[in-house]
Amino acid sequence: MYRWKLNGTEISPKSGSHYSLSGGNLRINHLNKDQDAGTYQCLASNSFGTIVSREASLTFAYLENFKTHRRSSVSVREGQGVVLLCGPPPHSGDLIFSWIFNEYPTFVKQDTRRFISQETGNLYIAKVEPSDVGNYTCVVTNTVTKTRVQGPPTPLVLRSDGVMGEYEPKIEVQFPEVVHVAKGSTIKLECFALGNPVPSINWRRADSVPFPRKVDMRKASGVLEIPYFQQEDAGTYECVAENSRGMNTVKGKLSFYAPPHLIEKPEDVQKLIDDSVAWECKATGKPKPSYRWMKNGESLESAEERIQVGNGVLSISRLTLSDTGMYQCVAGNKHGEVYSNAELRVIAVAPDFSHNQLRSQTLVKVGGDVLIECKPKMSPWGLISWRKGSEPLRESNRVSILHNGNLRIWNVTKSDASLYTCVASNLFGVASSTGSITVKEPTIITTQPSTLDVTVGESVVLPCQVSHDPSLELKFTWFFNEQLIHFGGHGGFFEKVGGHSAGDIMVRNIQLRHAGKYTCAVQTKVDSISIAVDLVVRGPPSPPTSIHVEEITDTKASLSWRPGPDNHSPITAYTIQARTPFSLGWQAVTTDPEVVGGHRLTAKVIDLSPWVEYEFRVLASNTIGTGEPSKPSKQARTKGTSPKVTPANVSGGGGSRSELVITWEPVPEEQQNGAGFGYVVAFRPHGATGWMQAAVPSPEASRYVFKNESIQPFSPFHVKVGVYNNEGEGPFGPVTTIYSAEEEPGRAPTRVRAKSLSASEIEVLWKALPWNASKKRVLGYELRYWSRSEREDTASVQRTVGNQTSTIIRGLKGSTTYYISVRAYNTAGTGPPSSTVNVTTKKPPPSQPPGKVMWNTSNSKIILNWEQVKALENESEVTGYKVLYKKNRHSRPNVMETNTTSVELALPTDEDYIIQIKPFGEGGEGSSSRQITIPRIPGPNAVGSASKVSTLSALSTIALSFTARTSL
């Protein structure tokens, strides 16, 4: 059944009334603004109770006409700002404002100079221009009724007493100091200023937080629009109006609010008499919602002590049938209310065990305790009694019926084994349920607790032996330091080795991490017990800690440390290692004392290199072995001292005229002994007594050049190189002899001749230059050659060494003219070139290989025949042939030359022959025939075999697998 209320008063849809009901819907005919406006609420009822709907508000939109009297004209100066008032007529519902300029349909377009407020309807012109003169009419549109009305026109005229000068912005359109904005809604803030020049309008947040992307700043001039308003959008906003005359600002705060939203609702429940119920209702919202409860459409108060209402929670204790009904939680704040519904049914029933039967069998050990629960469903709660077998149960100091009806027996004996029946009764009936108690022997662990002592790498069995009731199944579980052991995991260290009544496990290849407490837990259906075994693992010591460099000199360092755990074996010695940026990893160092005993926690490291950064670490040893190293100490640099190592491989020579070039290998950084490292170069001519010296301050330097015009070419000097740093000077190295720079050869080779050897080779000959050991050495000769089509500056170069007076240039093109010049050279450079000679290479050798190669055998010989190769017009004539043969592809070939087209070879008896034939002429060797294979003739009678003839095509059936081999 449905009912409706208007403003809290129930409506009666009688016959003839303009109210009518259709199902639960209320229909109102012939609406009356004064009679029907208000707050409506629906009530729905049935035999279980009543609930009410949320409230709905009915309002009426309207828009009346403007008053018809005329409006006076507005007179302003050019450049002045003006506000034209709209003054909308009485209305209800949202409005939209626009302005007609002079005549419809010419509407005022908004821009940076003109603005229409949708809050007041007023038209604002920041700076009046002559084109603004005319009649302005305000047009108001109701967004609900869609009706539109026009106000009387307002004339705008210009004054004739001059033009308004420039002035700073004056903000005429402002938003309120505080604006409350609903969650998820769109808020529009208006801001516009009058001024000359026309002010610019900008927006910002007072906390300098940038606007999110949902705010379109391209549209934000006179209006800032923030869609889908959220909590993070709340804050103080600032409008800034600015022109060249100044700036003005206005601020306002946007406050976030949200109507209630339920996040936890009460659910329908069914309870027994004398039971209790507690419902909780939770809602979000800003401000924080308050709560009220209703029962069957009426407000529910804490009229009775058993009914408690507070902070969204409704609790009712000692339920009665009268508590049955429909309950509603209403969460609300000043922005709205939300409703949730739940039904409470309180029922009365006779005892019923159908859903809570006694356990059919309860197992318990001798000496144990047992609890049998009796939980029938009945309302109201009645009486509980127990029977043992067929007799009423007698309570004693061991047997007790608890206040909730459950049965508890302490210190169980074999005589307690029996059937037990729980009997429940109330006003509406009686019911019972039966179960049995079975008594078993207790489980006992026969293994005694112990401590086991093992060494790293050994294996050990941890025992867990038990006695138990043979009718019960055992389950063994092991724990290590209270963490369950998963057999098959843990790296395969743990393995079960016990039988049916034993839970022994083996720990293989024990490591230090396996030391600790092991617990064997034994469980049956009636009891569970456990035993612990402590496992002590002896191993190499753990790493020492707190490594400190107490004192450090140029070659010594004093160290201290703290011992790590000795892992149950006393520490006997410590080893110290060091690492530098120059060492290959960690290296053992010399200590004082030489052997650092296990009782010591300090040591002195000796024989260190000065001015080197060291890290130290310590390793501890005991009778079992050496442990892992400690963490490295902080880097410490030894103090500097004067250098002791001189450069190696002092040499030199060469360079330019009047120079003495001295070179050496730089001293490695780890041997420089200090900062400011450099070299002292000392030198003197042979026969002189005094030394000249020069300092080279760079430690990476490897070269020094002394230049003096008085130095004669290729003059010997005594040279030695010393070292120094900021701590002092070091020694000089041994004296060595170095020659000054020599002069390049001054003469050109003579009698240069060239002749072509083949299409790709030229032999060049010349007369050697005389060599003066004290002045201008000749180390060899440099040949430059280029073809007629190339430039001389791109010439190829070939050098000889020593007093050689001829050489062969290879890799040339056939039938090509080459130009050649020869120069002498030494370390100073090359001398003047000889006169240029030219020579033309011979024609290229024949490009066609010998064809139709045939062979046959006769007695102890092989006879080869082939067709004569004919040279092309641009190729050199064939003067003969080379037959290359070998017995396997890895051996060097034998060569036989002939000027005919046949040869005889000895018959192969041990291995096959591999043969190729090449033509040759004055242009060199031509293309080779394809590789052929002649099979060996096996057996001692091979010489007497019949002759055999085969062409190359027939041969392919014999030597097919050899034809792809690389040409010789």
C-alpha angles and dihedrals in degrees: 000000000000130000133176134212128201115201088342095309120111116244119226110208095206126173110283092021119124087234120085136169125224107183101310095333121108115217120196118195126195095017116220117203095211098039103038104038113105146072119320129197131182124218120201119194139178136153092292096055147277135290130186129219126232116273122271123200122215117200131167125233119214141154122204126204126267118257107265101227118116123259121231120244122263113228119200140160122251108268092026122118122240140192119208111200121223101190098193117218123248111298148151123217133039118312135208118209130207135159132226116216110215100317138012128289094028104100127186110258115218119231137142089297101043128047134177114203113221088199099058103010091232121144116228123197110189095199122010118227127190090255089063093069111115145075120312122200124190114224118200123194125189108220092207103044093028088222119145130202132184127217126220114281120264113213116220115203134175122241118234098217097092144286124302113248125228118288138172122268119283113199109223100165113059136166121230122275090245125025120184110215125191121230112266095012129120118247125197121197119196125210129164134159137199117224149129115268094034106266123237117232120219133172133213142160118251090229091054091239107152119244115261119247092257088072108082102214091186088071095039104101112111092356129050109200120194112186126201094015115217137181092265090057092063116105145084117315126196131206115205120199113189141171135156091281097056149294137272131188140194128194136202137172125235110210119200121225134171130192116235119287120190116233098167124034133184116255130217111269137187116208139178126242112279090018121117136233132202124190125187124200120193130182138172124222144122118275092036109264124246122217138225132175131220132195118203091343095310128105113264117219132180091260092146129045091235091059114072124182122182143132094356095312124116117189127177122185130193093025120214132191089259090066090070112113149087117304128195132195114208116196115188148161131176090284099057150306135255127201132209126185135211135170124225117199119187112196137190117215140166118247112290129183096178093109099032110040119171113261106272092225131014118193119208134167126236107274093019132118126244135194121196113194121218111194112160121171110243137141123233098026112251139178128316124203133167137218128200107210103321096328128087110262115253116214120224140162087286100037122057138167106217124222091256091055098257121134121231126187122187128201093012119216132192089261090065091070106110147101115292125198127197114207119198126187139172138157091294103048152302131272137171142193130198134208137162137238117218117193120212135185113263123253115246128191107222095190113095121229110262147165119239124203119205140160127239110274096026126111126229138187117227107206127220110171121172144181116214148158104291092220092062127079117232126224119194121201125179128205129193113206087341093306118118114252112228106206112221089033130072091074093299093288095127125065133171112235103162126110130229095299098029131072099194116157132193124221109206128204092001119217131195091260090063092068114110145070120330118194125197111202118194119196135185131168090270106036148002131210136171143200130201130220122193113216117202114196119199116203146137114312121274117248117288116245140215098036107191132180101222098181135358133190132175094287106007138063130188114216134191132186144166122243121249121219111304090216092231096306119090117248110252102181146359128222122204123208130185136201130196132180086258102048128092098243124301119346130191112249134207115258138193109254092036091222115043107209124218092251092060124090096180135054140169119236114210139186094046123157115253120248096014127127111239134191118197133200133181131219123197125213135194135171090286098053148281118307132218117293122261123249111278120268120243113280113271126186121218116233121264128255135174113290121263104184122079126204118277130225098026107190139127142150132147122069130120130317115300092013133126109202116199122185136181144164111266118245110254115253093245089060098047092088096207151004123295093041118177146145134258112210114200123185141161136175117261109277095022121119104202124072126226113214136198129183119226105194098191116095090205093053116118102170141053126185121200113195124191128152090223093065110109118221116270094002118162119242133187108232135185130171124211135182139228141171138180090287094058146282124314131204129291121245124239120295116258133180119245127177123227121239115294130218121256115252111284101205134059124234114259137210092040111181133173133192132181115245097180142332090291105028136070126182116215123196132184142163116263121242120239112256124226109196094203099048124018118010123196111217094176145304133284121212121201119194136175137169126246090258093053133075121246092238089062093051121141117243131219124177134202126202126227127352095331112147101191141037141170123241112210137187096051131147121257123249090015130132115229130192119215136191130178130211134178117235142191136164091294093058140264128322129226117306124254121239111288119255128189135208135175120228119234124260115282118267120259112293095203117087121223110277137208095027109193133181139184137176127236121179104308097345141085116213117205123197131179140168119271114258115233116209120227121240093266094044130085119255120265110252097173149328136258118215111202115194135168138167098235136010094252098054125086113262124246114229126216120184124206137165091212131071097249140057138181123229132184113262112259112237104169105033140014121267119239109200138184130174126210130185118221139189139159088298091061134252120342133211118311126237118246114280113265131190125216110198120230120253106238126213135035093279095057091113092062097052122120118272118263129204126193136167121217092262091053089045091063089076089056102039103024093128092056102050094086094059120118115270115256 
